[in-house]
Structures are given as C-alpha cells and as structure tokens.
Amino acid sequence: MADSGNQTGAEKLVGKTARLTDLVDYRDDSVVSREIINKKTGTVTLFAFAEGQGLSEHTAPFDALVYIFDGEVDITISGKTLRLKEGEVVIMPANQPHALKAVSRFKMILTMIRS
C-alpha cells in the first residue's frame, strides 16, 4: 500500500473541515492509504482501492468499523460475503477472518478501536 505523500498532513486537518473524497486519491492497480489518526487507543485510516484490488484474508485483534464513501466492495467476514456501496458501513469483529475485494474502485475509512 502506498501513502499519498502529496496531500496535506493529518495535523493540518485539526480544527479544519475537509471532504473525505479529497483526502486520498486513486492510483491505477494500487491500494493507497492515508492515516488520519494514530493513537494508543485506535487509528483512523483512509483507503482508495483500484478496481480489482483487495486485501487477502487476515485477522485483527480489535473490532474495525468500515465506512464506504465511494464505489463498491465485497467484504468477506468469516466466510460470509457482503457487498457494500457508498454510504454503507460494517463492523469487522476482532479475531474473525476478513478480506476485501474492489467490485469497482472504492474509498473507505477504517476506524480501529484498541480496547
């Protein structure tokens, strides 16, 4: 995953307004990520997936909330596939296998709480 280095730093977002869609850009055949918050208690990360890109099955030790703000994705959680579209959200539970595959290019915000 590449970080989009040409965008404003997260610290410059504090106390300012921004559009999620403007904070992370699509790149051909790539997954781009941009961390917005990184604290001991959790993280907030934006992702932009090119069509056909994804994340292979893995687990995480914490619950993770995924909000889709552009495009469409198939998310598989413990063998059950859900198709999410713009404006939809799902919680991926801790220690459960999950994977993502872009149906079309899509952008999401991932919020992980470490408690």
C-alpha positions as CSV (number, residue, x, y, z in Angstrom):
1,M,0.0,0.0,0.0
2,A,1.3,3.4,-0.9
3,D,0.9,6.6,1.1
4,S,-0.2,9.6,-0.9
5,G,2.6,12.0,0.0
6,N,1.4,15.0,-1.9
7,Q,-1.6,15.6,0.3
8,T,-1.9,17.8,3.4
9,G,-0.7,16.2,6.6
10,A,-3.1,14.9,9.2
11,E,-2.0,17.6,11.7
12,K,-3.2,20.2,9.3
13,L,-6.8,18.7,9.5
14,V,-7.2,19.5,13.2
15,G,-9.8,22.2,13.6
16,K,-10.5,22.4,9.9
17,T,-13.1,21.0,7.5
18,A,-12.2,18.6,4.7
19,R,-14.0,16.3,2.3
20,L,-13.1,12.6,2.7
21,T,-13.0,12.1,-1.0
22,D,-10.3,14.7,-1.4
23,L,-8.0,13.3,1.2
24,V,-7.0,10.1,-0.6
25,D,-6.5,9.6,-4.4
26,Y,-7.0,6.6,-6.6
27,R,-3.9,5.1,-8.3
28,D,-4.1,2.5,-11.1
29,D,-3.7,-1.1,-10.0
30,S,-3.0,0.1,-6.4
31,V,-4.2,0.4,-2.9
32,V,-3.5,3.8,-1.4
33,S,-3.8,4.5,2.3
34,R,-3.6,7.6,4.5
35,E,-3.5,7.5,8.2
36,I,-5.6,10.4,9.7
37,I,-5.3,9.5,13.4
38,N,-2.9,7.2,15.2
39,K,-3.2,6.9,19.0
40,K,-2.6,4.2,21.5
41,T,-6.4,3.8,21.7
42,G,-7.0,3.4,18.0
43,T,-6.5,4.5,14.4
44,V,-8.4,6.1,11.6
45,T,-7.2,5.4,8.1
46,L,-8.5,6.3,4.6
47,F,-8.1,3.9,1.7
48,A,-8.5,4.1,-2.0
49,F,-8.6,0.8,-3.9
50,A,-8.4,0.5,-7.7
51,E,-10.9,-1.8,-9.3
52,G,-10.0,-5.5,-8.7
53,Q,-7.6,-4.7,-5.9
54,G,-8.1,-6.0,-2.4
55,L,-6.7,-7.3,0.9
56,S,-6.3,-11.0,1.4
57,E,-7.9,-12.8,4.3
58,H,-6.4,-11.8,7.6
59,T,-7.5,-11.2,11.2
60,A,-7.0,-8.2,13.5
61,P,-7.1,-8.2,17.3
62,F,-9.6,-5.4,17.5
63,D,-13.0,-4.5,16.1
64,A,-12.8,-2.4,13.0
65,L,-15.6,-0.2,11.5
66,V,-15.5,0.3,7.8
67,Y,-17.5,3.1,6.1
68,I,-17.6,3.2,2.3
69,F,-17.7,6.7,0.9
70,D,-17.2,6.0,-2.8
71,G,-17.6,2.9,-5.0
72,E,-18.4,-0.7,-4.2
73,V,-16.6,-3.5,-2.4
74,D,-17.2,-7.1,-1.4
75,I,-16.2,-7.7,2.2
76,T,-16.0,-11.3,3.4
77,I,-16.2,-11.9,7.2
78,S,-15.9,-15.4,8.5
79,G,-16.8,-16.8,5.1
80,K,-19.9,-14.6,4.6
81,T,-19.6,-12.0,1.7
82,L,-21.3,-8.7,2.0
83,R,-21.5,-6.1,-0.9
84,L,-21.2,-2.6,0.4
85,K,-21.8,0.5,-1.6
86,E,-21.3,4.2,-1.0
87,G,-22.9,5.3,2.4
88,E,-22.9,1.8,3.9
89,V,-21.0,0.6,7.0
90,V,-20.0,-2.7,8.6
91,I,-18.1,-3.7,11.7
92,M,-15.5,-6.4,11.2
93,P,-15.2,-8.2,14.6
94,A,-11.9,-8.8,16.3
95,N,-10.2,-12.1,15.6
96,Q,-12.6,-13.0,12.8
97,P,-11.0,-13.6,9.3
98,H,-11.9,-11.0,6.8
99,A,-10.9,-9.9,3.3
100,L,-11.8,-7.1,0.8
101,K,-12.1,-7.1,-3.0
102,A,-13.0,-4.0,-5.0
103,V,-16.0,-4.6,-7.3
104,S,-15.4,-1.1,-8.7
105,R,-12.8,1.4,-7.4
106,F,-13.8,2.4,-3.9
107,K,-12.8,4.5,-1.0
108,M,-13.3,3.7,2.7
109,I,-12.5,4.9,6.1
110,L,-11.3,2.3,8.6
111,T,-11.7,3.0,12.3
112,M,-10.0,0.6,14.6
113,I,-10.5,0.9,18.4
114,R,-7.9,-0.8,20.5
115,S,-9.8,-1.7,23.7
